[in-house]
Amino acid sequence: MRNIMHLGMGQVATTALTMFLSAAIARTLGASDFGLLYLLTTIATFAYVFVDWGHGSYVTREVAIHPERSGELLGSVLAVRTATALLMCLIAVGLTTLFGYDMRTRVLAALLILAWIPQFLGLSYSWIFRGNERMQYDAILQVVLKLATLSLALAALTMGGRVVALIPVYGAAGVITLVAAVVMYRRLGFPRLRVTRATARELVWNGAPLMAMSLAVAVQPYIDANILYGRVPQQVLGWYGAAWTIAGTLVAPAVIVGSALYPRLARAAADPPEFARALSEAFRPLLMLAVLGGVGTFLFADFAIGLIYGDEKFGPAANTLKAFAPALVLIYIGMVLGYSILAAGRATALAKVKIAAVVVTTGLELVLISWFQTRYGNGGMGIVLAMAGGELVMVGAALVMLRHALSGRILLDLLRTLAAGGATILALRALPAIPAPLGIPLCVATFAVLLVMTGMITRGDIEPLLSRIGRRRSAALKADGDQVALNP
């Protein structure tokens, strides 16, 4: 819970900064240029899947088990990532040429990949922080990156900068993040960085199965962007980019829970009862959070798009965000199950399932994009609905792989939570129009009451929390009494 709290506080800060930055960029550039920036970001993100090479999950797990290896693992992974990033820059230029992108897009994609090197090196330090369960430093690092990017980007946009001006901004923000990471690492007294060939080979060899999973995950957004680029106007791509920026933020709580749980699951993987207990502790609250997120996305997508991007240029993005609601619920569930499978050392099996999900999603996209573009003028809606189909494959397969660690109550809990979510939508839709600032807390309260009514939340779930609060209050009062006794 401490780790989740630290990552959650960091996420709240980075979410606010990300949304502010995205709104400023989108409103300044307009839907067309924002679509171009989204395409460039997607290309660079896909290139960095190969730079990551599964190192994040592997290094975090190894540090959790062998913290004394922190220095050699981090030093070696920084060297490997730098070399791989330079190589991927050359490969990206070749691929964008092969796919027929214009010269401007090819050059900007290469520059963006180079500009991202410092920030990805800086964020590599977060794996050491996570492996040692010092999540607060991971959160600080994320906030530093977002705050530096926001400040520099606003300055560039204020001076009339467009897409080209934003690329050096990412590089400068990355340098600031890298410096902050080095300072925190040294102050925490972790082992001195060392680069060894043996560890570099270990990272390449043992990261390969995890990289296969990362590649399977990252290839889908790359496919999505390229299919949209060829089948819809660039303005529609901009709408999708706006909706996906918010959607990515909505997924963050699942990433937080999974990241906070991962080191403990990795240590418990050899002890089936402990592994099952740790997974069960995380699954039920995440399930409730998943359905609440889907309900809120469906009900308040128009408000979010209008507030951040403006209805005039980005209004249709709200329909894309609403259509994302089913996929959001499935992504939440699949995220924690996926982290559990990785902790159990079954990355290769999970990667195979993800590849099957990519095939299913892409096949659905080829049909749904054209249908939604023709019927509604918004092919992006087809992307997110196809995504739900792929995530359904992932969740089903993950449940089968983890059947030994999951209790029989999961299906009942799922039905209860979905029933509460559906009833919440019906209840709020039956009311007269309510402003979002009032509607959002009403939605949360209604969902919570329905969870209690369906038996999803019981007295046994609440009493431990109230008891812990009472113990802390008693301890605080005792400490105040002792202080008074010492200083009458």
C-alpha positions, -999 to 999 in steps of 0.1 A, spaced: 0 0 0 29 24 7 43 17 -28 9 21 -44 5 54 -25 38 68 -37 32 58 -73 -3 70 -71 7 105 -58 33 106 -86 7 96 -111 -17 123 -100 10 149 -105 22 135 -138 -14 132 -151 -21 168 -144 11 179 -161 6 155 -191 -30 167 -196 -19 204 -194 9 198 -219 -12 178 -243 -39 205 -242 -14 233 -248 2 214 -278 -31 203 -293 -48 237 -291 -17 254 -305 -10 229 -334 -46 220 -343 -59 185 -352 -38 180 -383 -3 188 -369 -13 171 -336 -20 140 -357 15 143 -372 30 146 -337 11 115 -327 24 96 -357 60 106 -349 56 96 -312 42 62 -322 71 55 -345 96 65 -318 78 45 -292 79 14 -314 116 19 -320 122 21 -282 105 -13 -277 138 -27 -291 158 -4 -270 140 -16 -239 144 -53 -249 125 -64 -219 151 -49 -196 127 -32 -173 109 -63 -160 141 -83 -159 162 -57 -140 134 -50 -115 130 -87 -108 168 -93 -104 172 -63 -82 143 -74 -60 160 -108 -55 196 -97 -56 198 -60 -46 236 -61 -44 237 -64 -82 221 -30 -87 253 -13 -99 264 -38 -125 228 -43 -138 222 -5 -142 256 3 -156 254 -24 -182 218 -17 -192 226 20 -198 254 10 -222 232 -15 -240 203 9 -243 225 37 -257 240 15 -284 206 0 -293 189 35 -296 215 47 -321 210 15 -341 172 18 -340 175 54 -353 191 41 -385 166 13 -388 136 37 -383 148 59 -412 150 28 -434 115 16 -424 98 50 -428 114 52 -463 102 17 -471 66 26 -460 66 57 -483 66 85 -457 76 119 -469 111 133 -462 100 156 -435 83 128 -415 113 105 -419 138 132 -406 115 143 -377 111 106 -366 148 101 -366 154 133 -346 128 124 -321 143 90 -314 177 106 -308 161 133 -285 145 106 -264 178 89 -255 186 110 -223 151 106 -208 151 68 -214 185 65 -197 172 86 -168 141 65 -165 162 33 -164 172 43 -128 135 38 -118 139 0 -122 165 1 -94 142 21 -72 113 -3 -79 134 -34 -73 144 -20 -39 108 -10 -33 117 27 -31 88 37 -53 88 73 -41 120 80 -60 105 65 -91 75 89 -87 98 119 -82 117 110 -114 85 108 -134 73 142 -121 107 158 -129 105 146 -165 69 158 -170 75 192 -153 106 199 -173 89 189 -205 59 211 -198 79 241 -189 102 239 -219 73 231 -243 53 260 -231 82 283 -237 87 269 -272 51 272 -281 49 307 -267 77 318 -291 57 304 -320 73 269 -322 55 241 -340 63 203 -342 99 209 -350 105 230 -320 92 204 -296 118 178 -305 148 196 -288 124 202 -258 122 164 -253 160 162 -254 166 189 -229 139 176 -205 156 142 -207 189 156 -197 173 172 -166 157 138 -158 190 119 -162 208 144 -139 181 140 -112 182 102 -115 220 102 -110 218 125 -79 190 103 -63 209 71 -70 241 84 -53 223 98 -23 206 65 -17 240 48 -15 233 21 -41 263 3 -55 287 21 -79 278 16 -116 298 -10 -135 296 -21 -171 305 -57 -178 303 -78 -209 289 -108 -190 260 -87 -176 254 -71 -210 251 -106 -226 228 -116 -197 206 -87 -203 203 -94 -240 198 -131 -236 174 -131 -206 155 -100 -218 146 -116 -251 115 -134 -239 103 -103 -221 111 -82 -251 89 -105 -272 61 -96 -249 69 -59 -250 71 -60 -288 37 -77 -290 23 -50 -268 39 -21 -287 33 -33 -322 -4 -27 -319 -3 11 -315 22 12 -344 -2 -8 -365 -31 14 -354 -14 46 -364 -3 33 -398 -37 19 -406 -53 52 -397 -27 72 -415 -36 54 -448 -73 52 -444 -86 84 -427 -79 121 -430 -51 134 -408 -76 153 -388 -92 120 -377 -58 108 -367 -55 139 -345 -89 131 -329 -77 96 -321 -44 109 -307 -63 132 -284 -86 104 -272 -57 80 -267 -38 105 -246 -66 106 -221 -71 68 -225 -34 62 -217 -38 83 -185 -69 63 -175 -49 31 -177 -23 44 -153 -39 32 -121 -36 -4 -133 0 1 -142 6 15 -107 -10 -15 -89 9 -39 -112 42 -22 -108 38 -20 -70 29 -56 -68 55 -70 -92 86 -71 -69 65 -90 -43 51 -114 -68 85 -121 -82 98 -130 -47 67 -151 -40 67 -170 -74 84 -200 -58 57 -202 -30 23 -209 -46 1 -201 -15 19 -167 -10 17 -160 -47 -20 -167 -48 -26 -145 -17 -6 -115 -31 -25 -118 -64 -59 -120 -46 -52 -90 -25 -47 -69 -56 -73 -83 -79 -106 -75 -62 -99 -37 -56 -85 -35 -92 -117 -50 -106 -138 -24 -89 -115 4 -101 -116 -10 -136 -154 -10 -139 -156 25 -122 -131 38 -148 -151 23 -177 -183 38 -163 -168 72 -158 -152 72 -193 -185 64 -210 -204 90 -190 -180 119 -190 -159 116 -222 -175 148 -237 -165 168 -206 -129 156 -206 -124 163 -243 -141 197 -241 -121 207 -211 -87 196 -223 -88 200 -261 -119 221 -269 -150 209 -287 -145 231 -317 -114 212 -331 -115 180 -311 -152 173 -303 -155 140 -323 -127 126 -301 -152 122 -273 -170 94 -293 -137 76 -296 -131 79 -259 -166 66 -251 -161 36 -273 -128 29 -254 -147 22 -222 -151 -16 -227 -114 -20 -236 -104 0 -205 -121 -25 -182 -104 -54 -199 -70 -37 -200 -72 -32 -162 -79 -68 -156 -53 -80 -181 -27 -57 -167 -25 -72 -132 -29 -107 -146 0 -100 -171 23 -87 -143 15 -119 -124 24 -141 -153 57 -122 -158 65 -127 -122 59 -164 -125 85 -165 -153 60 -173 -182 68 -143 -204 71 -164 -236 37 -180 -231 22 -146 -225 39 -132 -256 24 -159 -278 -11 -150 -265 -4 -113 -271 6 -120 -307 -27 -139 -312 -45 -108 -297 -27 -85 -321 -39 -106 -350 -74 -106 -338 -73 -68 -331 -58 -60 -365 -83 -81 -383 -112 -64 -366 -96 -29 -373 -95 -35 -410 -133 -40 -410 -143 -15 -382 -122 15 -392 -137 16 -427 -172 11 -413 -170 38 -387 -153 62 -411 -180 57 -437 -209 58 -413 -198 83 -387 -167 100 -402 -146 88 -373 -125 57 -380 -108 60 -346 -139 45 -330 -132 13 -349 -97 11 -334 -108 11 -298 -137 -13 -303 -113 -37 -321 -89 -32 -291 -116 -46 -268 -118 -77 -289 -80 -83 -286 -80 -76 -248 -108 -102 -244 -85 -128 -259 -57 -117 -235 -79 -118 -204 -93 -152 -212 -59 -167 -218 -44 -151 -187 -72 -165 -165 -64 -200 -179 -27 -196 -172 -33 -184 -137 -62 -208 -128 -41 -224 -101 -37 -190 -83 -72 -176 -87 -101 -185 -64 -135 -196 -77 -150 -163 -65 -136 -143 -93 -164 -149 -117 -190 -140 -90 -170 -108 -82 -169 -99 -119 -206 -103 -123 -213 -82 -92 -190 -54 -102 -204 -53 -138 -239 -52 -124 -230 -23 -102 -214 -5 -131 -244 -10 -155 -268 1 -128 -247 33 -122 -249 42 -159 -287 37 -159 -291 57 -128 -271 87 -139 -287 86 -174 -322 87 -158 -314 119 -140 -317 154 -156 -284 168 -171 -259 174 -142 -227 194 -146 -197 171 -146 -181 185 -114 -212 173 -96 -219 143 -117 -185 127 -112 -186 125 -74 -223 114 -77 -212 86 -101 -185 74 -76 -209 75 -47 -236 56 -66 -212 30 -77 -199 25 -41 -234 21 -27 -243 -4 -54 -211 -24 -47 -223 -27 -10 -258 -37 -21 -244 -64 -44 -221 -77 -17 -189 -68 -35 -179 -46 -6 -186 -62 28 -181 -52 64 -151 -74 65 -134 -53 38 -140 -20 57 -133 -31 93 -95 -37 89 -92 -2 74 -111 15 102 -92 -5 128 -59 6 113 -70 42 113 -80 38 149 -46 24 159 -27 52 141 -49 78 159 -42 61 193 -5 60 185 -5 97 176 -24 106 208 0 86 229 30 103 212 15 137 219 10 126 256 45 115 259 58 147 244 37 167 270 52 146 298 87 152 286 80 190 281 55 200 309 
